[in-house]
Amino acid sequence: MKYITLVTLLTFGLFLFSTEAHASGKYTVESGDALSKISMDHNVSVDELLNSNPAITDPDKIFIGQTLTIPDVKGETYTVTAYTAGYESTGKEPGDPGYGITASGAEVQEGQTVACPPDLSFGTKISIPYFDKTFTCEDRGGAITGDRLDVYMNDLDDALEFGVKELPVQIVN
């Protein structure tokens, strides 16, 4: 009976502590991996991976079986969604006044523009390791409150595919 209980506990423990993507620890490189994919899967930037793995001298050369240190991510977790300049996100169509213009007056730019809650000032820099980028708070949105961010994307299909993710975020300034 003790043997069955121990096996059950071990099996349950393995389920609880599976090797799914996490923000810190070790990772063994598998076939098809690239640092960019590993960084996205573990919500850390490529630079953070390189800094935590000084043995990597060329970021384009990692090897199957190589063990990487995944650094701890500092910051808060935000609910991150994506939006476009189109009607489905803004109610505006090309040619409408203000189409593609953010609440701060800046023109939307993929890889830069993020809609932030009102407690973050326009111009605030926000690092989102998942994208390996630092965005600028340039827009607002009715549903963007609390710990929510809305990243601008040019393509509707990309925005829909991104969906909703819980991601670590660092407020830079």
KARA-V905538 format. One record per residue. N is the residue number from 0. D_CENTER is the distance of its C-alpha to the mean C-alpha in Angstrom with 1 decimal. Layout:
n=N d_center=D_CENTER
n=N d_center=D_CENTER
This chain:
n=0 d_center=45.8
n=1 d_center=44.0
n=2 d_center=42.7
n=3 d_center=41.3
n=4 d_center=39.6
n=5 d_center=38.1
n=6 d_center=36.8
n=7 d_center=35.3
n=8 d_center=33.6
n=9 d_center=32.3
n=10 d_center=31.0
n=11 d_center=29.4
n=12 d_center=27.9
n=13 d_center=26.4
n=14 d_center=24.8
n=15 d_center=23.3
n=16 d_center=22.1
n=17 d_center=20.9
n=18 d_center=18.9
n=19 d_center=15.8
n=20 d_center=12.5
n=21 d_center=12.4
n=22 d_center=11.3
n=23 d_center=14.8
n=24 d_center=17.9
n=25 d_center=19.3
n=26 d_center=18.3
n=27 d_center=21.0
n=28 d_center=20.4
n=29 d_center=21.4
n=30 d_center=22.9
n=31 d_center=20.6
n=32 d_center=17.8
n=33 d_center=16.5
n=34 d_center=14.6
n=35 d_center=11.9
n=36 d_center=11.6
n=37 d_center=12.0
n=38 d_center=9.3
n=39 d_center=6.7
n=40 d_center=8.9
n=41 d_center=9.0
n=42 d_center=5.7
n=43 d_center=8.0
n=44 d_center=9.1
n=45 d_center=12.1
n=46 d_center=14.3
n=47 d_center=13.7
n=48 d_center=14.6
n=49 d_center=17.6
n=50 d_center=18.7
n=51 d_center=18.7
n=52 d_center=20.6
n=53 d_center=23.5
n=54 d_center=25.3
n=55 d_center=23.0
n=56 d_center=25.0
n=57 d_center=23.6
n=58 d_center=19.9
n=59 d_center=21.2
n=60 d_center=23.3
n=61 d_center=22.2
n=62 d_center=24.5
n=63 d_center=24.7
n=64 d_center=25.5
n=65 d_center=24.1
n=66 d_center=22.6
n=67 d_center=19.5
n=68 d_center=18.7
n=69 d_center=15.1
n=70 d_center=14.9
n=71 d_center=14.3
n=72 d_center=11.3
n=73 d_center=13.1
n=74 d_center=12.1
n=75 d_center=11.7
n=76 d_center=9.7
n=77 d_center=9.3
n=78 d_center=9.7
n=79 d_center=7.7
n=80 d_center=10.0
n=81 d_center=11.2
n=82 d_center=14.8
n=83 d_center=17.4
n=84 d_center=20.6
n=85 d_center=22.7
n=86 d_center=24.9
n=87 d_center=22.6
n=88 d_center=20.2
n=89 d_center=22.7
n=90 d_center=26.2
n=91 d_center=27.1
n=92 d_center=28.3
n=93 d_center=28.8
n=94 d_center=31.9
n=95 d_center=31.4
n=96 d_center=31.6
n=97 d_center=28.2
n=98 d_center=26.4
n=99 d_center=23.2
n=100 d_center=23.9
n=101 d_center=21.7
n=102 d_center=23.2
n=103 d_center=23.4
n=104 d_center=25.4
n=105 d_center=23.1
n=106 d_center=22.5
n=107 d_center=19.1
n=108 d_center=17.3
n=109 d_center=14.4
n=110 d_center=12.0
n=111 d_center=13.6
n=112 d_center=14.3
n=113 d_center=12.5
n=114 d_center=14.7
n=115 d_center=15.0
n=116 d_center=17.3
n=117 d_center=20.8
n=118 d_center=20.7
n=119 d_center=18.5
n=120 d_center=20.8
n=121 d_center=20.4
n=122 d_center=19.6
n=123 d_center=17.3
n=124 d_center=14.7
n=125 d_center=11.2
n=126 d_center=8.9
n=127 d_center=5.1
n=128 d_center=5.3
n=129 d_center=2.7
n=130 d_center=5.2
n=131 d_center=7.7
n=132 d_center=9.0
n=133 d_center=10.7
n=134 d_center=11.4
n=135 d_center=14.7
n=136 d_center=15.6
n=137 d_center=18.2
n=138 d_center=18.4
n=139 d_center=19.1
n=140 d_center=19.3
n=141 d_center=21.6
n=142 d_center=19.0
n=143 d_center=16.7
n=144 d_center=18.1
n=145 d_center=17.3
n=146 d_center=13.8
n=147 d_center=12.5
n=148 d_center=10.8
n=149 d_center=11.5
n=150 d_center=10.1
n=151 d_center=13.1
n=152 d_center=13.7
n=153 d_center=17.2
n=154 d_center=17.6
n=155 d_center=18.0
n=156 d_center=17.6
n=157 d_center=14.1
n=158 d_center=13.2
n=159 d_center=15.0
n=160 d_center=13.6
n=161 d_center=9.9
n=162 d_center=11.6
n=163 d_center=10.3
n=164 d_center=7.5
n=165 d_center=7.8
n=166 d_center=5.0
n=167 d_center=6.7
n=168 d_center=7.5
n=169 d_center=10.6
n=170 d_center=13.3
n=171 d_center=15.1
n=172 d_center=18.2
